[in-house]
Amino acid sequence: QVQLVESGGGLVQPGGSLRLSCVASGFTFSSRAMRWYRQAPGKERELVPAISSTGVSTNYADSTKGRFTISRDNAKNTVYLQMNSLKPEDTAVYYCNAPRLGADYWGRGTQVTVSS
């Protein structure tokens, strides 16, 4: 059974940092690219960053470049999202995603709230 389990969300003040983790199981993690999406209330789901299966290649949404860093540890079947200099507009539910032909794998999400 495929599982993606996110953790690390919470309430943080503007300018603060959070580190999200996503632990994968049930598929060959090291052979798949991984992505983080986020969805704010009333908005469409947005791709935040993506990372290749080896971790060599990454892509970031313009809104997060220079502030967010995606990384992975294939030995631990885990992908991370380090978020620095957080802004209120970063408030959203953050989802871990493993793309594949047909239906992607999704986690249930972790809430990130940036507020003073």
C-alpha positions as CSV (number, residue, x, y, z in Angstrom):
1,Q,0.0,0.0,0.0
2,V,1.4,3.4,-1.0
3,Q,1.6,6.0,1.7
4,L,3.0,9.5,1.7
5,V,2.9,11.0,5.2
6,E,3.7,14.6,5.7
7,S,4.8,16.3,9.0
8,G,6.3,19.5,10.3
9,G,3.6,22.0,9.6
10,G,2.4,24.4,12.2
11,L,2.0,28.1,13.1
12,V,5.0,30.4,12.6
13,Q,5.5,34.1,12.6
14,P,6.3,36.0,9.4
15,G,10.0,35.7,8.8
16,G,10.2,32.3,10.5
17,S,11.2,28.9,9.2
18,L,9.7,25.5,9.1
19,R,10.9,22.1,7.8
20,L,8.4,19.8,6.3
21,S,9.1,16.1,5.9
22,C,7.3,13.4,3.8
23,V,8.0,9.8,4.4
24,A,7.1,7.5,1.5
25,S,6.4,3.8,1.5
26,G,4.9,1.2,-0.8
27,F,6.8,2.1,-4.0
28,T,10.4,2.5,-5.1
29,F,11.0,6.0,-3.8
30,S,14.5,6.3,-5.2
31,S,13.2,5.9,-8.8
32,R,10.6,8.7,-8.6
33,A,10.8,12.4,-8.8
34,M,9.0,14.1,-5.9
35,R,7.0,17.3,-5.6
36,W,5.5,19.5,-3.0
37,Y,2.2,21.3,-3.7
38,R,0.3,23.7,-1.6
39,Q,-3.3,24.9,-1.6
40,A,-4.6,28.0,0.1
41,P,-8.3,28.5,0.9
42,G,-10.2,29.4,-2.2
43,K,-7.1,28.9,-4.5
44,E,-6.0,26.2,-6.8
45,R,-3.3,23.7,-5.8
46,E,0.1,25.1,-6.7
47,L,3.3,23.3,-7.5
48,V,5.9,24.6,-5.1
49,P,9.2,22.7,-5.8
50,A,10.1,19.5,-7.5
51,I,13.1,17.3,-7.2
52,S,14.5,14.6,-9.5
53,S,14.8,11.0,-8.3
54,T,18.5,11.4,-7.6
55,G,18.2,14.8,-6.1
56,V,20.4,16.4,-8.7
57,S,17.8,18.5,-10.4
58,T,15.3,20.8,-8.7
59,N,12.7,23.3,-9.8
60,Y,11.0,26.0,-7.8
61,A,7.9,28.2,-8.2
62,D,8.9,31.9,-8.7
63,S,7.2,32.8,-5.4
64,T,9.5,30.5,-3.4
65,K,12.8,30.8,-5.1
66,G,15.6,31.8,-2.7
67,R,13.4,31.0,0.3
68,F,12.4,27.3,0.0
69,T,14.8,24.3,-0.5
70,I,13.7,20.8,-1.5
71,S,15.9,17.9,-0.7
72,R,15.6,14.1,-0.4
73,D,17.2,11.2,1.4
74,N,16.7,8.1,-0.6
75,A,18.1,5.9,2.2
76,K,15.2,7.2,4.4
77,N,12.5,7.4,1.7
78,T,12.0,10.9,2.7
79,V,11.7,14.3,0.9
80,Y,12.1,17.5,2.8
81,L,11.0,21.1,2.3
82,Q,12.9,23.7,4.1
83,M,11.0,27.0,4.2
84,N,12.7,30.2,5.3
85,S,11.6,33.8,5.4
86,L,8.0,32.7,5.5
87,K,5.3,35.1,4.5
88,P,1.6,35.2,5.3
89,E,0.9,34.3,1.7
90,D,2.7,31.0,2.2
91,T,-0.2,29.9,4.4
92,A,-1.7,26.8,2.9
93,V,-2.0,23.0,3.2
94,Y,1.2,21.5,1.9
95,Y,1.0,18.2,0.1
96,C,3.7,15.7,-0.9
97,N,3.3,14.2,-4.4
98,A,4.9,11.4,-6.3
99,P,4.0,11.7,-10.0
100,R,3.3,8.6,-12.1
101,L,1.3,7.6,-15.2
102,G,-2.3,7.5,-14.3
103,A,-3.0,8.7,-10.8
104,D,-0.3,10.5,-8.9
105,Y,0.4,9.5,-5.3
106,W,-0.6,12.1,-2.7
107,G,-0.2,12.6,1.0
108,R,-3.0,14.0,3.2
109,G,-1.2,17.3,3.7
110,T,0.1,19.3,6.6
111,Q,-1.1,22.8,7.5
112,V,1.3,25.7,7.5
113,T,0.0,29.0,8.9
114,V,2.1,32.1,8.8
115,S,0.7,34.7,11.1
116,S,1.7,37.1,13.9
